[in-house]
Amino acid sequence: MTAYQWVTIGLGAIGFIGTWILGAFKLGQAVEQMKANAHKEVEEESDKIISKIGLIENRFSDDLRAQDHNFGEVGAAMRQYISDVEKKLREVEIWGRDNYVQKSEFEKATDQIRSDIRALGADIKHDIRELNTKVITK
């Protein structure tokens, strides 16, 4: 083999080895670039998720504040309703006190009626005896 042939084979071998070395280097760069892009995309997505979580937290806080306020209104309404019922109950108690007969008054009234009925019975007996004596004397 001649030197020219050896040079051609050497250049071919060097080209082959160089191509593989350059290919490995380029592959390493491509992998590194893919890693960087993936890391960048993951960071962007995590930033988006974190910002959405922040928005959700703010909305939840606002909703919670509104619910607390509304529940406070429910408590105030319940207290007002209870107060109104107590006032109405007090009015009913006072009306009952003023309009219904007390036990002592009721007993006094029934005793009076009882004595009036006894007097009426005595008057009727007296009238019947008088009529009976008039009938007997005639």
Buried (B, 14 or more C-beta within 10 A) or exposed (E): EEEEEEEEEEEEEEEEEEEEEEEEEEEEEEEEEEEEEEEEEEEEEEEEEEEEEEEEEEEEEEEEEEEEEEEEEEEEEEEEEEEEEEEEEEEEEEEEEEEEEEEEEEEEEEEEEEEEEEEEEEEEEEEEEEEEEEEEEE
